[in-house]
Structures are given as C-alpha cells and as structure tokens.
Amino acid sequence: KEPAATIVETLKDVTSCEGEDAVFECRLSRETTQDAQWFLGDVPLQSNEMNEIRVQGTRHTLILRKVTLDDCGPITFKIGQHSSAA
C-alpha cells in the first residue's frame, strides 16, 4: 500500500472579476494514485466546460472558467485525510 501524500503547497485565496478565470493550485508531497477531489462549498467539482481540473505530477490545478457571483465561496482540495481551502 502506498504511503499517503500530504499537501506541501496549500491553496491561496483568489480574487477575480466576473467573466475572468479563477485558478487554484496546490502541490502534494509526491505523485499519487489516491483520489483527489475539489469542492466549491459542499459541491464536488468535475472537469467540464466550466471547470478544468488538471494534474501535472505533484501539482493539482483547478480553473473555474468565466466566474460569476454564483461561484463565490470556499474552494477546498481534499486528498485522503488532508485538505486545503481558499
């Protein structure tokens, strides 16, 4: 069983104007096959035309496209027992 990855670079707060993209990034201690999940408030986010979820090695990125006031709220990244919010 692989050891759990930890979050070594936490999310930072992002301020965006309506219509702009908001980019959230965090970095893990190592690459992992563990399921990582992004949330806006309590809602789990999926990669689609409004949200882009990217994984490049240990870097996990969430891009919220053309944000509106409805997108305002806490963004949380969770992996295993660890989480980071902005």
MDTraj code that builds the backbone (N, CA, C; nanometers):
import mdtraj as md
import numpy as np

residues = "LYS GLU PRO ALA ALA THR ILE VAL GLU THR LEU LYS ASP VAL THR SER CYS GLU GLY GLU ASP ALA VAL PHE GLU CYS ARG LEU SER ARG GLU THR THR GLN ASP ALA GLN TRP PHE LEU GLY ASP VAL PRO LEU GLN SER ASN GLU MET ASN GLU ILE ARG VAL GLN GLY THR ARG HIS THR LEU ILE LEU ARG LYS VAL THR LEU ASP ASP CYS GLY PRO ILE THR PHE LYS ILE GLY GLN HIS SER SER ALA ALA".split()
xyz = np.array([
    [0.0856, -0.1197, 0.0000],
    [0.0000, 0.0000, 0.0000],
    [0.0890, 0.1245, 0.0000],
    [0.0574, 0.2201, -0.0856],
    [0.1423, 0.3391, -0.0942],
    [0.1188, 0.4330, 0.0242],
    [0.2257, 0.5000, 0.0704],
    [0.2063, 0.5976, 0.1789],
    [0.1226, 0.7155, 0.1299],
    [0.0462, 0.7749, 0.2205],
    [-0.0424, 0.8852, 0.1826],
    [0.0388, 1.0081, 0.1431],
    [-0.0075, 1.0773, 0.0395],
    [0.0538, 1.2042, 0.0000],
    [0.0027, 1.3135, 0.0935],
    [0.0853, 1.4124, 0.1200],
    [0.0431, 1.5269, 0.2001],
    [0.0493, 1.6524, 0.1137],
    [-0.0195, 1.7557, 0.1576],
    [-0.0228, 1.8826, 0.0839],
    [0.0959, 1.9670, 0.1309],
    [0.1873, 1.9982, 0.0399],
    [0.3056, 2.0758, 0.0772],
    [0.2934, 2.2221, 0.0350],
    [0.2061, 2.2498, -0.0610],
    [0.1813, 2.3886, -0.1012],
    [0.0308, 2.4064, -0.1004],
    [-0.0209, 2.4872, -0.0068],
    [-0.1652, 2.4988, 0.0129],
    [-0.2272, 2.5962, -0.0871],
    [-0.3589, 2.5933, -0.0941],
    [-0.4319, 2.6855, -0.1814],
    [-0.4159, 2.8280, -0.1316],
    [-0.4172, 2.9212, -0.2253],
    [-0.4122, 3.0635, -0.1905],
    [-0.5447, 3.1272, -0.2322],
    [-0.5893, 3.2274, -0.1537],
    [-0.7125, 3.2982, -0.1869],
    [-0.6973, 3.3673, -0.3220],
    [-0.8034, 3.3654, -0.4014],
    [-0.8031, 3.4250, -0.5347],
    [-0.9186, 3.5229, -0.5432],
    [-0.8917, 3.6421, -0.5964],
    [-0.9974, 3.7396, -0.6230],
    [-1.0054, 3.7567, -0.7740],
    [-1.1247, 3.7394, -0.8286],
    [-1.1440, 3.7518, -0.9733],
    [-1.2621, 3.8427, -1.0012],
    [-1.2586, 3.9076, -1.1158],
    [-1.3739, 3.9848, -1.1620],
    [-1.4660, 3.8928, -1.2402],
    [-1.5942, 3.9285, -1.2444],
    [-1.6902, 3.8486, -1.3190],
    [-1.6431, 3.8327, -1.4634],
    [-1.6525, 3.7099, -1.5156],
    [-1.6124, 3.6844, -1.6535],
    [-1.4682, 3.6387, -1.6679],
    [-1.3870, 3.6558, -1.5624],
    [-1.2478, 3.6102, -1.5660],
    [-1.2395, 3.4642, -1.5208],
    [-1.1235, 3.4026, -1.5442],
    [-1.0977, 3.2683, -1.4924],
    [-1.0318, 3.2798, -1.3550],
    [-1.0662, 3.1892, -1.2656],
    [-1.0022, 3.1819, -1.1338],
    [-0.9216, 3.0529, -1.1302],
    [-0.7936, 3.0641, -1.0913],
    [-0.7041, 2.9480, -1.0923],
    [-0.6593, 2.9180, -0.9497],
    [-0.6796, 2.7929, -0.9070],
    [-0.6373, 2.7463, -0.7751],
    [-0.5375, 2.6334, -0.7949],
    [-0.4287, 2.6372, -0.7162],
    [-0.3238, 2.5359, -0.7298],
    [-0.2772, 2.4900, -0.5935],
    [-0.2493, 2.3612, -0.5823],
    [-0.1774, 2.3139, -0.4656],
    [-0.0838, 2.2018, -0.5091],
    [0.0140, 2.1752, -0.4241],
    [0.1157, 2.0768, -0.4588],
    [0.1227, 1.9723, -0.3497],
    [0.1389, 1.8468, -0.3914],
    [0.1465, 1.7351, -0.2975],
    [0.2912, 1.6947, -0.2748],
    [0.3127, 1.6180, -0.1693],
    [0.4476, 1.5728, -0.1348],
    [0.5025, 1.4762, -0.2388],
    [0.4115, 1.4091, -0.3101],
    [0.4570, 1.3166, -0.4148],
    [0.3413, 1.2849, -0.5074],
    [0.3744, 1.2274, -0.6235],
    [0.2691, 1.1839, -0.7149],
    [0.1950, 1.0685, -0.6488],
    [0.0661, 1.0608, -0.6755],
    [-0.0145, 0.9595, -0.6080],
    [-0.1278, 0.9127, -0.6982],
    [-0.1734, 0.7912, -0.6729],
    [-0.2911, 0.7404, -0.7426],
    [-0.4160, 0.7624, -0.6578],
    [-0.3957, 0.8181, -0.5363],
    [-0.5096, 0.8479, -0.4481],
    [-0.6053, 0.9439, -0.5173],
    [-0.7333, 0.9306, -0.4907],
    [-0.8309, 1.0210, -0.5499],
    [-0.8266, 1.1563, -0.4806],
    [-0.8037, 1.2591, -0.5609],
    [-0.8105, 1.3961, -0.5105],
    [-0.9454, 1.4523, -0.5533],
    [-1.0034, 1.5412, -0.4715],
    [-1.1347, 1.5973, -0.5039],
    [-1.1357, 1.7464, -0.4748],
    [-1.1928, 1.8241, -0.5669],
    [-1.2134, 1.9677, -0.5493],
    [-1.3600, 1.9926, -0.5141],
    [-1.3832, 2.0923, -0.4282],
    [-1.5195, 2.1300, -0.3896],
    [-1.5353, 2.2813, -0.3987],
    [-1.6556, 2.3252, -0.4389],
    [-1.6960, 2.4655, -0.4246],
    [-1.8058, 2.4619, -0.3205],
    [-1.7767, 2.5139, -0.2007],
    [-1.8678, 2.4947, -0.0880],
    [-1.8721, 2.3462, -0.0567],
    [-1.9917, 2.2860, -0.0574],
    [-2.0057, 2.1419, -0.0325],
    [-2.0203, 2.0621, -0.1619],
    [-2.0145, 2.1305, -0.2765],
    [-2.0423, 2.0656, -0.4048],
    [-1.9137, 2.0123, -0.4676],
    [-1.9037, 1.8815, -0.4908],
    [-1.7858, 1.8271, -0.5583],
    [-1.7806, 1.8756, -0.7027],
    [-1.6625, 1.9141, -0.7491],
    [-1.6468, 1.9649, -0.8854],
    [-1.5924, 1.8569, -0.9775],
    [-1.6408, 1.8552, -1.0996],
    [-1.5935, 1.7649, -1.2039],
    [-1.5315, 1.8503, -1.3142],
    [-1.4443, 1.7896, -1.3933],
    [-1.3883, 1.8592, -1.5082],
    [-1.4956, 1.8651, -1.6172],
    [-1.5319, 1.9861, -1.6608],
    [-1.6315, 2.0044, -1.7676],
    [-1.6047, 2.1377, -1.8359],
    [-1.7031, 2.1909, -1.9090],
    [-1.6770, 2.3160, -1.9827],
    [-1.6613, 2.4357, -1.8892],
    [-1.7106, 2.4261, -1.7663],
    [-1.6989, 2.5377, -1.6711],
    [-1.5774, 2.5242, -1.5785],
    [-1.5368, 2.4012, -1.5513],
    [-1.4250, 2.3762, -1.4588],
    [-1.3226, 2.2886, -1.5288],
    [-1.1964, 2.3267, -1.5151],
    [-1.0911, 2.2402, -1.5680],
    [-1.0069, 2.1927, -1.4510],
    [-0.9951, 2.0608, -1.4367],
    [-0.9151, 2.0024, -1.3306],
    [-0.7951, 1.9363, -1.3962],
    [-0.6750, 1.9777, -1.3525],
    [-0.5510, 1.9285, -1.4127],
    [-0.4614, 1.8682, -1.3068],
    [-0.3914, 1.7640, -1.3444],
    [-0.2887, 1.7062, -1.2576],
    [-0.1618, 1.6950, -1.3402],
    [-0.0550, 1.7624, -1.2942],
    [0.0749, 1.7538, -1.3599],
    [0.1757, 1.7150, -1.2532],
    [0.2069, 1.5861, -1.2469],
    [0.2984, 1.5387, -1.1430],
    [0.2369, 1.5591, -1.0060],
    [0.3030, 1.6402, -0.9224],
    [0.2525, 1.6646, -0.7865],
    [0.1629, 1.7884, -0.7795],
    [0.1502, 1.8619, -0.8908],
    [0.0712, 1.9859, -0.8922],
    [-0.0719, 1.9575, -0.9370],
    [-0.1670, 2.0001, -0.8538],
    [-0.3096, 1.9853, -0.8842],
    [-0.3674, 2.1245, -0.9055],
    [-0.4356, 2.1445, -1.0176],
    [-0.4865, 2.2763, -1.0559],
    [-0.6351, 2.2685, -1.0844],
    [-0.7076, 2.3696, -1.0364],
    [-0.8493, 2.3866, -1.0682],
    [-0.8640, 2.5220, -1.1352],
    [-0.9258, 2.5243, -1.2537],
    [-0.9544, 2.6505, -1.3223],
    [-1.1056, 2.6638, -1.3336],
    [-1.1597, 2.7686, -1.2711],
    [-1.3023, 2.7995, -1.2852],
    [-1.3125, 2.8997, -1.3999],
    [-1.3781, 2.8628, -1.5065],
    [-1.3872, 2.9460, -1.6274],
    [-1.4968, 3.0511, -1.6143],
    [-1.4637, 3.1734, -1.6569],
    [-1.5615, 3.2837, -1.6642],
    [-1.6504, 3.2865, -1.5404],
    [-1.5896, 3.3162, -1.4270],
    [-1.6617, 3.3103, -1.2998],
    [-1.7768, 3.4116, -1.2941],
    [-1.8783, 3.3753, -1.2163],
    [-1.9917, 3.4646, -1.1883],
    [-2.0015, 3.4780, -1.0365],
    [-2.0933, 3.5615, -0.9911],
    [-2.1117, 3.5776, -0.8465],
    [-2.1541, 3.4464, -0.7820],
    [-2.2174, 3.3558, -0.8597],
    [-2.2585, 3.2249, -0.8068],
    [-2.1387, 3.1384, -0.7687],
    [-2.0207, 3.1694, -0.8257],
    [-1.9011, 3.0895, -0.7980],
    [-1.8296, 3.1352, -0.6709],
    [-1.8840, 3.2388, -0.6066],
    [-1.8228, 3.2917, -0.4850],
    [-1.8369, 3.1887, -0.3724],
    [-1.7320, 3.1662, -0.2979],
    [-1.7404, 3.0738, -0.1866],
    [-1.6097, 3.0002, -0.1682],
    [-1.6049, 2.9169, -0.0657],
    [-1.4799, 2.8460, -0.0360],
    [-1.4526, 2.7341, -0.1364],
    [-1.3289, 2.7289, -0.1834],
    [-1.2804, 2.6195, -0.2676],
    [-1.1974, 2.5300, -0.1764],
    [-1.2235, 2.3999, -0.1818],
    [-1.1489, 2.3056, -0.0984],
    [-1.0903, 2.1964, -0.1859],
    [-0.9659, 2.1604, -0.1564],
    [-0.8992, 2.0471, -0.2209],
    [-0.8777, 1.9422, -0.1135],
    [-0.9220, 1.8184, -0.1416],
    [-0.9079, 1.7109, -0.0423],
    [-0.8386, 1.5918, -0.1049],
    [-0.7477, 1.5337, -0.0285],
    [-0.6861, 1.4073, -0.0677],
    [-0.6638, 1.3272, 0.0605],
    [-0.7214, 1.2095, 0.0664],
    [-0.7101, 1.1272, 0.1880],
    [-0.7605, 1.2044, 0.3093],
    [-0.6769, 1.2106, 0.4119],
    [-0.7128, 1.2816, 0.5370],
    [-0.6795, 1.4307, 0.5295],
    [-0.6189, 1.4751, 0.4222],
    [-0.5668, 1.6129, 0.4145],
    [-0.6573, 1.6993, 0.3297],
    [-0.6675, 1.8284, 0.3661],
    [-0.7429, 1.9212, 0.2844],
    [-0.6841, 2.0621, 0.2973],
    [-0.7127, 2.1437, 0.1962],
    [-0.6693, 2.2829, 0.1956],
    [-0.7850, 2.3634, 0.1385],
    [-0.8090, 2.4834, 0.1921],
    [-0.9212, 2.5658, 0.1453],
    [-0.8755, 2.7082, 0.1203],
    [-0.9463, 2.7732, 0.0276],
    [-0.9188, 2.9157, -0.0021],
    [-1.0508, 2.9836, -0.0327],
])
top = md.Topology()
chain = top.add_chain()
for i, resn in enumerate(residues, 1):
    res = top.add_residue(resn, chain, resSeq=i)
    for name in ("N", "CA", "C"):
        top.add_atom(name, md.element.get_by_symbol(name[0]), res)
traj = md.Trajectory(xyz[None], top)
